[in-house]
Amino acid sequence: MQYLAPDALARARRVRLVIFDVDGVLTDGRLWYGPGGEELKAFHAFDGHGVKLLRMAGLDTAIISGRESQAVEERAKELGIEYLMQGVDDKRQAFEAMLRRLKLKRAATAYMGDDVVDLPVLTRCGFACAPHEAPEDVRRRVHYIASADAGHGAAREVCEFILEAQGKLGAVLRRFLR
């Protein structure tokens, strides 16, 4: 099930910074713990490459997560995600601080979140996105609902939608056809 708000294309065209939640967006939302209590996360290469495509097109990327994880830090580094905020209790406050730091307007941001803790950002950013598994309270407040599963291409779908809306997807993909 994919959903597009009537103004989704116009909103996606203005995006300069794409922010992701982690659990339930870049992962399938399940929490795994190893025998020593360490937290394990599984990320899909599709989503990671979507983030790389954004960066290749000149867009900035960020993560705002309520949880703190070494795996997320490593993944962000691997993908070249410029701005990482973990262990965030107040996502709205973190979002506003990021906007001030980067001197961006809300309309120039996209955020992909999956649960009610993401609503303070989803209702303030320029282009709000969610995976289709998100609760109804989230789905009815976003501009785009991905058809792919969280942690299995939903973030990639959003990345490609933004790039297509901005007329950048074809140019980025042609780099792989040389």
N, C-alpha and C positions, 0 to 999 in steps of 0.2 A: 504494500500500500504506500504509494507516494502521494504527498499532498503539496500543492503549491498555492500560496496565497496569491490573490490577483496582482499584488505589487511585488512579488518575490523577485522577478527579474530586475526591476528598477532598484530594489534594495541591494541585490547582489552586485550590481554594477558599481556601487559606491564603496564597496569593501576594500580596505587597505590592510586590515589586521584580522586574522582568523584565529579565534581562541577556542580551545577544546577543553572539555572536562575529560577525565580519564576513564574511571570505572563506569561501564555502561555506555561508553562512547568509543574510546580507542581500544577498550577491552569489552568482552561480552558481559561484564558486570559481576561475574562470579569472583569470589575472593578465595585464593588458594594459599595454604600455608604449608611450608616444608616441615620436616621433623624437628628442626631447631626453632620453630616458630617464625621463621623468616617468610615474608610475604612474596609470593610468586605471581607474575602477571604474564599473560600471553597476548601479544600484539600481532595483528595481521599485516603482512607485507603490503597488501593493497592500500590500506589506510596510510601506512608510512610513506608509500610512494606518492600518494595524493598530497601529503604535506610537502614532500620534495617538489612536486609540480608547482605548488603555490609559491614556493621560494624561488624556483626557476623563473616564474613569471613576475617576480619582484614584489610579492606580497609578504608581509611579516606574519609570523606565527607565534602562538603562545599557548600555554597550558595554565589553567587555574583549577587546582584540585583540592578537595577537602582533606584528602589523605596524604600521607607522606611516604614515599617509597624510593628506595635506591634504584629499583628497576625503571621507574618513571624518569629519574634523573639520567640514567644511562640511555634510555630510548630517546629522550629529548636531545641529548648531546649527539647521538647517532644521526638524528634527522635534521639537526641544525636549527631546532626550535629556539628562537632567540630569547624568549621570555618565559620563565618557569616559576610559578608560584605554587608551592605545595603546603599542606597543613593549614589551609585557609579556612577559618571559621566563618568569616563574613565575605562571601564572594562578591557582593555588591561593592563593598569597600575596596577589595582588591582590584576589581574592574575599574572603579573610578580612579584609583591610584595609578593604574596602568595607563589610563587615558591621559592623565595629567603628565606623567613621565614622558609619554610619546607625543604629547601635544596633538591628540586626535579628538575628533568629535565622535559621539556615539554612533552616528549614522555611518561612519567609516569602519565599523566593526561588525564582525559576524561572531556568533557564539553557538557552539553545539553542546547541549547538555541533555540529560536524560531524566532528571528527577526534580522534585519540588525545591530542593536546595539550590537548584540552578535558576529558578524563576527570577530572583532579583537581577540577574544578568540578562536572562532571556527577554525580560520585559523592558530592558533599557537599551540593548544593543540595536544596531541598525538592521541586522538580518539574523533572526533567531531560527535555529535548526535543532531537530531532535531525531533520534532513531525511532522506528515505528513501535518498538517495545515500550517507549516512554508512557507513563501514566496519562490518563485522559486530561488531568489538570495541566499537564505540560503540553500535550499535543494541541490542545485548543488555543494555546497562546503563541505558537510559533508560526513562522512564514514558510517553513519547508520541513516535511517529514520524509525521511529517507525510506526507500523500499528495502534496502539491504539491512541485514542484521547488525546490531552494535558489535563492534570488534571483528566484523567480517565484511567490511567494505562500506558501511554507512558513512564513515568520515570521508572516504575516497569519493563517494557519490556527491557529497556536499562540496568537496574541493573542485571536482570537475564541473559542477553546476555553476559555481562562482566564476571559474575560469571561462566557461562557455559564455556566461552572461556578459563578461568583460571583453569577449572576442580574443582571448589569449590562449585558449586550449589548443587550437590547431597549431599555432606557432610553437608551443611548448612540445607538443607530440612530434612535430616534424624533426625536432632535434634528435629523436631516436631513429629516424629513417635515413639518416645520412650514410 
